[in-house]
Amino acid sequence: MQALEKTHRFRRTLDSLIRFTSSVGEDTVFNGSFNGGENIVVRGLVQGESDIQGIVVVTDTGRWHGKLTADVVIVAGKVEGDIIAREKIEVHSMATILGNLHSPIIAIETGAIHDGRIDMTSVDQLKHFEEKRESSKI
């Protein structure tokens, strides 16, 4: 029964998914950026950024250091960096996220650890502002 549960851990979002086009294995370290229209599963370590038109899954053995942007992001491992999902973020109970979450839909399972802000506005509505500093008068 436990093996069956492990295989179907991400079933809800991934039911309609046909395949993953890229995979980072458990003993693999990838330095760089992912861009384009593909689905990625991360079982090892990624150090870099992404802008994916697809699904990114960081499994329980996976780690991501850097900004992670995709249509859907599912985290069961560890992410150090901001996550921006155009559709949805799913955070599973064994996940640890040190960074801000931005998505219209965010689901966080009991037991997950998150240190950062949560913004559930549409990604299209996200605006970045710079602080205005007054010039010092002499």
Phi and psi in radians as a Rosetta constraint file:
Dihedral C 1 N 2 CA 2 C 2 CIRCULARHARMONIC -1.088 0.35
Dihedral N 2 CA 2 C 2 N 3 CIRCULARHARMONIC -0.705 0.35
Dihedral C 2 N 3 CA 3 C 3 CIRCULARHARMONIC -1.099 0.35
Dihedral N 3 CA 3 C 3 N 4 CIRCULARHARMONIC -0.689 0.35
Dihedral C 3 N 4 CA 4 C 4 CIRCULARHARMONIC -1.108 0.35
Dihedral N 4 CA 4 C 4 N 5 CIRCULARHARMONIC -0.750 0.35
Dihedral C 4 N 5 CA 5 C 5 CIRCULARHARMONIC -1.090 0.35
Dihedral N 5 CA 5 C 5 N 6 CIRCULARHARMONIC -0.712 0.35
Dihedral C 5 N 6 CA 6 C 6 CIRCULARHARMONIC -1.124 0.35
Dihedral N 6 CA 6 C 6 N 7 CIRCULARHARMONIC -0.679 0.35
Dihedral C 6 N 7 CA 7 C 7 CIRCULARHARMONIC -1.200 0.35
Dihedral N 7 CA 7 C 7 N 8 CIRCULARHARMONIC -0.494 0.35
Dihedral C 7 N 8 CA 8 C 8 CIRCULARHARMONIC -1.871 0.35
Dihedral N 8 CA 8 C 8 N 9 CIRCULARHARMONIC 0.363 0.35
Dihedral C 8 N 9 CA 9 C 9 CIRCULARHARMONIC -0.983 0.35
Dihedral N 9 CA 9 C 9 N 10 CIRCULARHARMONIC -0.678 0.35
Dihedral C 9 N 10 CA 10 C 10 CIRCULARHARMONIC -1.864 0.35
Dihedral N 10 CA 10 C 10 N 11 CIRCULARHARMONIC 0.387 0.35
Dihedral C 10 N 11 CA 11 C 11 CIRCULARHARMONIC -0.970 0.35
Dihedral N 11 CA 11 C 11 N 12 CIRCULARHARMONIC -0.729 0.35
Dihedral C 11 N 12 CA 12 C 12 CIRCULARHARMONIC -1.016 0.35
Dihedral N 12 CA 12 C 12 N 13 CIRCULARHARMONIC -0.915 0.35
Dihedral C 12 N 13 CA 13 C 13 CIRCULARHARMONIC -1.325 0.35
Dihedral N 13 CA 13 C 13 N 14 CIRCULARHARMONIC -0.593 0.35
Dihedral C 13 N 14 CA 14 C 14 CIRCULARHARMONIC -1.622 0.35
Dihedral N 14 CA 14 C 14 N 15 CIRCULARHARMONIC 0.026 0.35
Dihedral C 14 N 15 CA 15 C 15 CIRCULARHARMONIC -0.925 0.35
Dihedral N 15 CA 15 C 15 N 16 CIRCULARHARMONIC -0.758 0.35
Dihedral C 15 N 16 CA 16 C 16 CIRCULARHARMONIC -1.555 0.35
Dihedral N 16 CA 16 C 16 N 17 CIRCULARHARMONIC -0.044 0.35
Dihedral C 16 N 17 CA 17 C 17 CIRCULARHARMONIC -1.297 0.35
Dihedral N 17 CA 17 C 17 N 18 CIRCULARHARMONIC 2.258 0.35
Dihedral C 17 N 18 CA 18 C 18 CIRCULARHARMONIC -1.418 0.35
Dihedral N 18 CA 18 C 18 N 19 CIRCULARHARMONIC -0.813 0.35
Dihedral C 18 N 19 CA 19 C 19 CIRCULARHARMONIC -2.865 0.35
Dihedral N 19 CA 19 C 19 N 20 CIRCULARHARMONIC 2.875 0.35
Dihedral C 19 N 20 CA 20 C 20 CIRCULARHARMONIC -1.723 0.35
Dihedral N 20 CA 20 C 20 N 21 CIRCULARHARMONIC 2.395 0.35
Dihedral C 20 N 21 CA 21 C 21 CIRCULARHARMONIC -1.629 0.35
Dihedral N 21 CA 21 C 21 N 22 CIRCULARHARMONIC -0.359 0.35
Dihedral C 21 N 22 CA 22 C 22 CIRCULARHARMONIC -2.372 0.35
Dihedral N 22 CA 22 C 22 N 23 CIRCULARHARMONIC 2.543 0.35
Dihedral C 22 N 23 CA 23 C 23 CIRCULARHARMONIC -2.496 0.35
Dihedral N 23 CA 23 C 23 N 24 CIRCULARHARMONIC 2.368 0.35
Dihedral C 23 N 24 CA 24 C 24 CIRCULARHARMONIC -1.893 0.35
Dihedral N 24 CA 24 C 24 N 25 CIRCULARHARMONIC 1.984 0.35
Dihedral C 24 N 25 CA 25 C 25 CIRCULARHARMONIC -1.201 0.35
Dihedral N 25 CA 25 C 25 N 26 CIRCULARHARMONIC 2.858 0.35
Dihedral C 25 N 26 CA 26 C 26 CIRCULARHARMONIC -0.968 0.35
Dihedral N 26 CA 26 C 26 N 27 CIRCULARHARMONIC -0.687 0.35
Dihedral C 26 N 27 CA 27 C 27 CIRCULARHARMONIC -1.690 0.35
Dihedral N 27 CA 27 C 27 N 28 CIRCULARHARMONIC 0.342 0.35
Dihedral C 27 N 28 CA 28 C 28 CIRCULARHARMONIC -1.899 0.35
Dihedral N 28 CA 28 C 28 N 29 CIRCULARHARMONIC 2.457 0.35
Dihedral C 28 N 29 CA 29 C 29 CIRCULARHARMONIC -2.037 0.35
Dihedral N 29 CA 29 C 29 N 30 CIRCULARHARMONIC 2.156 0.35
Dihedral C 29 N 30 CA 30 C 30 CIRCULARHARMONIC -1.980 0.35
Dihedral N 30 CA 30 C 30 N 31 CIRCULARHARMONIC 2.151 0.35
Dihedral C 30 N 31 CA 31 C 31 CIRCULARHARMONIC -1.938 0.35
Dihedral N 31 CA 31 C 31 N 32 CIRCULARHARMONIC 2.100 0.35
Dihedral C 31 N 32 CA 32 C 32 CIRCULARHARMONIC 2.591 0.35
Dihedral N 32 CA 32 C 32 N 33 CIRCULARHARMONIC -2.745 0.35
Dihedral C 32 N 33 CA 33 C 33 CIRCULARHARMONIC -2.265 0.35
Dihedral N 33 CA 33 C 33 N 34 CIRCULARHARMONIC 2.558 0.35
Dihedral C 33 N 34 CA 34 C 34 CIRCULARHARMONIC -1.823 0.35
Dihedral N 34 CA 34 C 34 N 35 CIRCULARHARMONIC 2.296 0.35
Dihedral C 34 N 35 CA 35 C 35 CIRCULARHARMONIC -2.469 0.35
Dihedral N 35 CA 35 C 35 N 36 CIRCULARHARMONIC 2.619 0.35
Dihedral C 35 N 36 CA 36 C 36 CIRCULARHARMONIC 2.091 0.35
Dihedral N 36 CA 36 C 36 N 37 CIRCULARHARMONIC -2.931 0.35
Dihedral C 36 N 37 CA 37 C 37 CIRCULARHARMONIC -1.855 0.35
Dihedral N 37 CA 37 C 37 N 38 CIRCULARHARMONIC 1.499 0.35
Dihedral C 37 N 38 CA 38 C 38 CIRCULARHARMONIC -2.614 0.35
Dihedral N 38 CA 38 C 38 N 39 CIRCULARHARMONIC 2.921 0.35
Dihedral C 38 N 39 CA 39 C 39 CIRCULARHARMONIC -1.915 0.35
Dihedral N 39 CA 39 C 39 N 40 CIRCULARHARMONIC 2.384 0.35
Dihedral C 39 N 40 CA 40 C 40 CIRCULARHARMONIC -2.227 0.35
Dihedral N 40 CA 40 C 40 N 41 CIRCULARHARMONIC 2.390 0.35
Dihedral C 40 N 41 CA 41 C 41 CIRCULARHARMONIC -2.028 0.35
Dihedral N 41 CA 41 C 41 N 42 CIRCULARHARMONIC 2.276 0.35
Dihedral C 41 N 42 CA 42 C 42 CIRCULARHARMONIC -1.993 0.35
Dihedral N 42 CA 42 C 42 N 43 CIRCULARHARMONIC 1.994 0.35
Dihedral C 42 N 43 CA 43 C 43 CIRCULARHARMONIC -1.898 0.35
Dihedral N 43 CA 43 C 43 N 44 CIRCULARHARMONIC -0.270 0.35
Dihedral C 43 N 44 CA 44 C 44 CIRCULARHARMONIC -1.921 0.35
Dihedral N 44 CA 44 C 44 N 45 CIRCULARHARMONIC -2.442 0.35
Dihedral C 44 N 45 CA 45 C 45 CIRCULARHARMONIC -2.026 0.35
Dihedral N 45 CA 45 C 45 N 46 CIRCULARHARMONIC 2.251 0.35
Dihedral C 45 N 46 CA 46 C 46 CIRCULARHARMONIC -2.000 0.35
Dihedral N 46 CA 46 C 46 N 47 CIRCULARHARMONIC 2.247 0.35
Dihedral C 46 N 47 CA 47 C 47 CIRCULARHARMONIC -2.087 0.35
Dihedral N 47 CA 47 C 47 N 48 CIRCULARHARMONIC 1.808 0.35
Dihedral C 47 N 48 CA 48 C 48 CIRCULARHARMONIC 2.799 0.35
Dihedral N 48 CA 48 C 48 N 49 CIRCULARHARMONIC -2.786 0.35
Dihedral C 48 N 49 CA 49 C 49 CIRCULARHARMONIC -2.148 0.35
Dihedral N 49 CA 49 C 49 N 50 CIRCULARHARMONIC 2.914 0.35
Dihedral C 49 N 50 CA 50 C 50 CIRCULARHARMONIC -2.542 0.35
Dihedral N 50 CA 50 C 50 N 51 CIRCULARHARMONIC 2.734 0.35
Dihedral C 50 N 51 CA 51 C 51 CIRCULARHARMONIC -2.550 0.35
Dihedral N 51 CA 51 C 51 N 52 CIRCULARHARMONIC 1.617 0.35
Dihedral C 51 N 52 CA 52 C 52 CIRCULARHARMONIC -1.932 0.35
Dihedral N 52 CA 52 C 52 N 53 CIRCULARHARMONIC 2.296 0.35
Dihedral C 52 N 53 CA 53 C 53 CIRCULARHARMONIC -1.618 0.35
Dihedral N 53 CA 53 C 53 N 54 CIRCULARHARMONIC 1.367 0.35
Dihedral C 53 N 54 CA 54 C 54 CIRCULARHARMONIC 2.995 0.35
Dihedral N 54 CA 54 C 54 N 55 CIRCULARHARMONIC -2.750 0.35
Dihedral C 54 N 55 CA 55 C 55 CIRCULARHARMONIC -1.884 0.35
Dihedral N 55 CA 55 C 55 N 56 CIRCULARHARMONIC 2.379 0.35
Dihedral C 55 N 56 CA 56 C 56 CIRCULARHARMONIC -2.065 0.35
Dihedral N 56 CA 56 C 56 N 57 CIRCULARHARMONIC 2.190 0.35
Dihedral C 56 N 57 CA 57 C 57 CIRCULARHARMONIC -2.010 0.35
Dihedral N 57 CA 57 C 57 N 58 CIRCULARHARMONIC 2.134 0.35
Dihedral C 57 N 58 CA 58 C 58 CIRCULARHARMONIC -1.796 0.35
Dihedral N 58 CA 58 C 58 N 59 CIRCULARHARMONIC 1.829 0.35
Dihedral C 58 N 59 CA 59 C 59 CIRCULARHARMONIC -1.248 0.35
Dihedral N 59 CA 59 C 59 N 60 CIRCULARHARMONIC 3.105 0.35
Dihedral C 59 N 60 CA 60 C 60 CIRCULARHARMONIC -1.094 0.35
Dihedral N 60 CA 60 C 60 N 61 CIRCULARHARMONIC -0.379 0.35
Dihedral C 60 N 61 CA 61 C 61 CIRCULARHARMONIC -1.686 0.35
Dihedral N 61 CA 61 C 61 N 62 CIRCULARHARMONIC -0.087 0.35
Dihedral C 61 N 62 CA 62 C 62 CIRCULARHARMONIC -1.499 0.35
Dihedral N 62 CA 62 C 62 N 63 CIRCULARHARMONIC 2.656 0.35
Dihedral C 62 N 63 CA 63 C 63 CIRCULARHARMONIC -2.430 0.35
Dihedral N 63 CA 63 C 63 N 64 CIRCULARHARMONIC 2.471 0.35
Dihedral C 63 N 64 CA 64 C 64 CIRCULARHARMONIC -2.316 0.35
Dihedral N 64 CA 64 C 64 N 65 CIRCULARHARMONIC 2.174 0.35
Dihedral C 64 N 65 CA 65 C 65 CIRCULARHARMONIC -2.028 0.35
Dihedral N 65 CA 65 C 65 N 66 CIRCULARHARMONIC 1.914 0.35
Dihedral C 65 N 66 CA 66 C 66 CIRCULARHARMONIC 2.351 0.35
Dihedral N 66 CA 66 C 66 N 67 CIRCULARHARMONIC 3.109 0.35
Dihedral C 66 N 67 CA 67 C 67 CIRCULARHARMONIC -1.303 0.35
Dihedral N 67 CA 67 C 67 N 68 CIRCULARHARMONIC 2.285 0.35
Dihedral C 67 N 68 CA 68 C 68 CIRCULARHARMONIC -2.088 0.35
Dihedral N 68 CA 68 C 68 N 69 CIRCULARHARMONIC 1.978 0.35
Dihedral C 68 N 69 CA 69 C 69 CIRCULARHARMONIC -2.141 0.35
Dihedral N 69 CA 69 C 69 N 70 CIRCULARHARMONIC 2.263 0.35
Dihedral C 69 N 70 CA 70 C 70 CIRCULARHARMONIC -2.818 0.35
Dihedral N 70 CA 70 C 70 N 71 CIRCULARHARMONIC 3.047 0.35
Dihedral C 70 N 71 CA 71 C 71 CIRCULARHARMONIC -1.181 0.35
Dihedral N 71 CA 71 C 71 N 72 CIRCULARHARMONIC -0.860 0.35
Dihedral C 71 N 72 CA 72 C 72 CIRCULARHARMONIC -2.298 0.35
Dihedral N 72 CA 72 C 72 N 73 CIRCULARHARMONIC 2.370 0.35
Dihedral C 72 N 73 CA 73 C 73 CIRCULARHARMONIC -2.195 0.35
Dihedral N 73 CA 73 C 73 N 74 CIRCULARHARMONIC 2.236 0.35
Dihedral C 73 N 74 CA 74 C 74 CIRCULARHARMONIC -2.085 0.35
Dihedral N 74 CA 74 C 74 N 75 CIRCULARHARMONIC 2.174 0.35
Dihedral C 74 N 75 CA 75 C 75 CIRCULARHARMONIC -2.133 0.35
Dihedral N 75 CA 75 C 75 N 76 CIRCULARHARMONIC 2.168 0.35
Dihedral C 75 N 76 CA 76 C 76 CIRCULARHARMONIC -2.113 0.35
Dihedral N 76 CA 76 C 76 N 77 CIRCULARHARMONIC -0.228 0.35
Dihedral C 76 N 77 CA 77 C 77 CIRCULARHARMONIC -1.792 0.35
Dihedral N 77 CA 77 C 77 N 78 CIRCULARHARMONIC -2.393 0.35
Dihedral C 77 N 78 CA 78 C 78 CIRCULARHARMONIC -2.105 0.35
Dihedral N 78 CA 78 C 78 N 79 CIRCULARHARMONIC 2.284 0.35
Dihedral C 78 N 79 CA 79 C 79 CIRCULARHARMONIC -2.174 0.35
Dihedral N 79 CA 79 C 79 N 80 CIRCULARHARMONIC 2.246 0.35
Dihedral C 79 N 80 CA 80 C 80 CIRCULARHARMONIC -2.037 0.35
Dihedral N 80 CA 80 C 80 N 81 CIRCULARHARMONIC 1.699 0.35
Dihedral C 80 N 81 CA 81 C 81 CIRCULARHARMONIC 2.592 0.35
Dihedral N 81 CA 81 C 81 N 82 CIRCULARHARMONIC 2.922 0.35
Dihedral C 81 N 82 CA 82 C 82 CIRCULARHARMONIC -1.278 0.35
Dihedral N 82 CA 82 C 82 N 83 CIRCULARHARMONIC 2.533 0.35
Dihedral C 82 N 83 CA 83 C 83 CIRCULARHARMONIC -2.046 0.35
Dihedral N 83 CA 83 C 83 N 84 CIRCULARHARMONIC 2.215 0.35
Dihedral C 83 N 84 CA 84 C 84 CIRCULARHARMONIC -2.142 0.35
Dihedral N 84 CA 84 C 84 N 85 CIRCULARHARMONIC 2.097 0.35
Dihedral C 84 N 85 CA 85 C 85 CIRCULARHARMONIC -2.131 0.35
Dihedral N 85 CA 85 C 85 N 86 CIRCULARHARMONIC 2.243 0.35
Dihedral C 85 N 86 CA 86 C 86 CIRCULARHARMONIC -1.221 0.35
Dihedral N 86 CA 86 C 86 N 87 CIRCULARHARMONIC -0.460 0.35
Dihedral C 86 N 87 CA 87 C 87 CIRCULARHARMONIC -2.005 0.35
Dihedral N 87 CA 87 C 87 N 88 CIRCULARHARMONIC -0.944 0.35
Dihedral C 87 N 88 CA 88 C 88 CIRCULARHARMONIC -2.808 0.35
Dihedral N 88 CA 88 C 88 N 89 CIRCULARHARMONIC 2.570 0.35
Dihedral C 88 N 89 CA 89 C 89 CIRCULARHARMONIC -2.088 0.35
Dihedral N 89 CA 89 C 89 N 90 CIRCULARHARMONIC 2.269 0.35
Dihedral C 89 N 90 CA 90 C 90 CIRCULARHARMONIC -2.028 0.35
Dihedral N 90 CA 90 C 90 N 91 CIRCULARHARMONIC 2.200 0.35
Dihedral C 90 N 91 CA 91 C 91 CIRCULARHARMONIC -2.042 0.35
Dihedral N 91 CA 91 C 91 N 92 CIRCULARHARMONIC 2.033 0.35
Dihedral C 91 N 92 CA 92 C 92 CIRCULARHARMONIC -1.535 0.35
Dihedral N 92 CA 92 C 92 N 93 CIRCULARHARMONIC 2.869 0.35
Dihedral C 92 N 93 CA 93 C 93 CIRCULARHARMONIC -1.006 0.35
Dihedral N 93 CA 93 C 93 N 94 CIRCULARHARMONIC -0.526 0.35
Dihedral C 93 N 94 CA 94 C 94 CIRCULARHARMONIC -1.590 0.35
Dihedral N 94 CA 94 C 94 N 95 CIRCULARHARMONIC 0.093 0.35
Dihedral C 94 N 95 CA 95 C 95 CIRCULARHARMONIC -1.415 0.35
Dihedral N 95 CA 95 C 95 N 96 CIRCULARHARMONIC 2.632 0.35
Dihedral C 95 N 96 CA 96 C 96 CIRCULARHARMONIC -2.287 0.35
Dihedral N 96 CA 96 C 96 N 97 CIRCULARHARMONIC 2.149 0.35
Dihedral C 96 N 97 CA 97 C 97 CIRCULARHARMONIC -2.195 0.35
Dihedral N 97 CA 97 C 97 N 98 CIRCULARHARMONIC 2.151 0.35
Dihedral C 97 N 98 CA 98 C 98 CIRCULARHARMONIC -1.971 0.35
Dihedral N 98 CA 98 C 98 N 99 CIRCULARHARMONIC 1.545 0.35
Dihedral C 98 N 99 CA 99 C 99 CIRCULARHARMONIC 2.860 0.35
Dihedral N 99 CA 99 C 99 N 100 CIRCULARHARMONIC 2.995 0.35
Dihedral C 99 N 100 CA 100 C 100 CIRCULARHARMONIC -1.442 0.35
Dihedral N 100 CA 100 C 100 N 101 CIRCULARHARMONIC 2.576 0.35
Dihedral C 100 N 101 CA 101 C 101 CIRCULARHARMONIC -1.971 0.35
Dihedral N 101 CA 101 C 101 N 102 CIRCULARHARMONIC 2.233 0.35
Dihedral C 101 N 102 CA 102 C 102 CIRCULARHARMONIC -2.252 0.35
Dihedral N 102 CA 102 C 102 N 103 CIRCULARHARMONIC 2.023 0.35
Dihedral C 102 N 103 CA 103 C 103 CIRCULARHARMONIC -3.000 0.35
Dihedral N 103 CA 103 C 103 N 104 CIRCULARHARMONIC 2.643 0.35
Dihedral C 103 N 104 CA 104 C 104 CIRCULARHARMONIC -1.174 0.35
Dihedral N 104 CA 104 C 104 N 105 CIRCULARHARMONIC -0.473 0.35
Dihedral C 104 N 105 CA 105 C 105 CIRCULARHARMONIC -2.266 0.35
Dihedral N 105 CA 105 C 105 N 106 CIRCULARHARMONIC 2.195 0.35
Dihedral C 105 N 106 CA 106 C 106 CIRCULARHARMONIC -2.328 0.35
Dihedral N 106 CA 106 C 106 N 107 CIRCULARHARMONIC 2.179 0.35
Dihedral C 106 N 107 CA 107 C 107 CIRCULARHARMONIC -2.081 0.35
Dihedral N 107 CA 107 C 107 N 108 CIRCULARHARMONIC 2.132 0.35
Dihedral C 107 N 108 CA 108 C 108 CIRCULARHARMONIC -2.097 0.35
Dihedral N 108 CA 108 C 108 N 109 CIRCULARHARMONIC 2.078 0.35
Dihedral C 108 N 109 CA 109 C 109 CIRCULARHARMONIC -1.355 0.35
Dihedral N 109 CA 109 C 109 N 110 CIRCULARHARMONIC 2.582 0.35
Dihedral C 109 N 110 CA 110 C 110 CIRCULARHARMONIC -0.995 0.35
Dihedral N 110 CA 110 C 110 N 111 CIRCULARHARMONIC 2.335 0.35
Dihedral C 110 N 111 CA 111 C 111 CIRCULARHARMONIC 1.813 0.35
Dihedral N 111 CA 111 C 111 N 112 CIRCULARHARMONIC -0.326 0.35
Dihedral C 111 N 112 CA 112 C 112 CIRCULARHARMONIC -1.238 0.35
Dihedral N 112 CA 112 C 112 N 113 CIRCULARHARMONIC 2.655 0.35
Dihedral C 112 N 113 CA 113 C 113 CIRCULARHARMONIC -1.979 0.35
Dihedral N 113 CA 113 C 113 N 114 CIRCULARHARMONIC 2.237 0.35
Dihedral C 113 N 114 CA 114 C 114 CIRCULARHARMONIC -2.388 0.35
Dihedral N 114 CA 114 C 114 N 115 CIRCULARHARMONIC 2.222 0.35
Dihedral C 114 N 115 CA 115 C 115 CIRCULARHARMONIC -2.162 0.35
Dihedral N 115 CA 115 C 115 N 116 CIRCULARHARMONIC 1.785 0.35
Dihedral C 115 N 116 CA 116 C 116 CIRCULARHARMONIC 2.802 0.35
Dihedral N 116 CA 116 C 116 N 117 CIRCULARHARMONIC -3.096 0.35
Dihedral C 116 N 117 CA 117 C 117 CIRCULARHARMONIC -1.508 0.35
Dihedral N 117 CA 117 C 117 N 118 CIRCULARHARMONIC 2.745 0.35
Dihedral C 117 N 118 CA 118 C 118 CIRCULARHARMONIC -2.122 0.35
Dihedral N 118 CA 118 C 118 N 119 CIRCULARHARMONIC 2.215 0.35
Dihedral C 118 N 119 CA 119 C 119 CIRCULARHARMONIC -2.218 0.35
Dihedral N 119 CA 119 C 119 N 120 CIRCULARHARMONIC 2.001 0.35
Dihedral C 119 N 120 CA 120 C 120 CIRCULARHARMONIC -1.848 0.35
Dihedral N 120 CA 120 C 120 N 121 CIRCULARHARMONIC 0.525 0.35
Dihedral C 120 N 121 CA 121 C 121 CIRCULARHARMONIC -1.468 0.35
Dihedral N 121 CA 121 C 121 N 122 CIRCULARHARMONIC 2.890 0.35
Dihedral C 121 N 122 CA 122 C 122 CIRCULARHARMONIC -1.072 0.35
Dihedral N 122 CA 122 C 122 N 123 CIRCULARHARMONIC 2.452 0.35
Dihedral C 122 N 123 CA 123 C 123 CIRCULARHARMONIC -1.037 0.35
Dihedral N 123 CA 123 C 123 N 124 CIRCULARHARMONIC -0.570 0.35
Dihedral C 123 N 124 CA 124 C 124 CIRCULARHARMONIC -1.127 0.35
Dihedral N 124 CA 124 C 124 N 125 CIRCULARHARMONIC -0.433 0.35
Dihedral C 124 N 125 CA 125 C 125 CIRCULARHARMONIC -1.535 0.35
Dihedral N 125 CA 125 C 125 N 126 CIRCULARHARMONIC -0.124 0.35
Dihedral C 125 N 126 CA 126 C 126 CIRCULARHARMONIC -1.123 0.35
Dihedral N 126 CA 126 C 126 N 127 CIRCULARHARMONIC 2.282 0.35
Dihedral C 126 N 127 CA 127 C 127 CIRCULARHARMONIC -2.264 0.35
Dihedral N 127 CA 127 C 127 N 128 CIRCULARHARMONIC 2.489 0.35
Dihedral C 127 N 128 CA 128 C 128 CIRCULARHARMONIC -1.930 0.35
Dihedral N 128 CA 128 C 128 N 129 CIRCULARHARMONIC 2.259 0.35
Dihedral C 128 N 129 CA 129 C 129 CIRCULARHARMONIC -2.019 0.35
Dihedral N 129 CA 129 C 129 N 130 CIRCULARHARMONIC 2.552 0.35
Dihedral C 129 N 130 CA 130 C 130 CIRCULARHARMONIC -1.812 0.35
Dihedral N 130 CA 130 C 130 N 131 CIRCULARHARMONIC 2.458 0.35
Dihedral C 130 N 131 CA 131 C 131 CIRCULARHARMONIC -1.188 0.35
Dihedral N 131 CA 131 C 131 N 132 CIRCULARHARMONIC 2.323 0.35
Dihedral C 131 N 132 CA 132 C 132 CIRCULARHARMONIC -1.472 0.35
Dihedral N 132 CA 132 C 132 N 133 CIRCULARHARMONIC 2.221 0.35
Dihedral C 132 N 133 CA 133 C 133 CIRCULARHARMONIC -1.909 0.35
Dihedral N 133 CA 133 C 133 N 134 CIRCULARHARMONIC 2.361 0.35
Dihedral C 133 N 134 CA 134 C 134 CIRCULARHARMONIC -1.372 0.35
Dihedral N 134 CA 134 C 134 N 135 CIRCULARHARMONIC 2.452 0.35
Dihedral C 134 N 135 CA 135 C 135 CIRCULARHARMONIC -1.337 0.35
Dihedral N 135 CA 135 C 135 N 136 CIRCULARHARMONIC 2.478 0.35
Dihedral C 135 N 136 CA 136 C 136 CIRCULARHARMONIC -1.301 0.35
Dihedral N 136 CA 136 C 136 N 137 CIRCULARHARMONIC 2.431 0.35
Dihedral C 136 N 137 CA 137 C 137 CIRCULARHARMONIC -1.709 0.35
Dihedral N 137 CA 137 C 137 N 138 CIRCULARHARMONIC 2.405 0.35
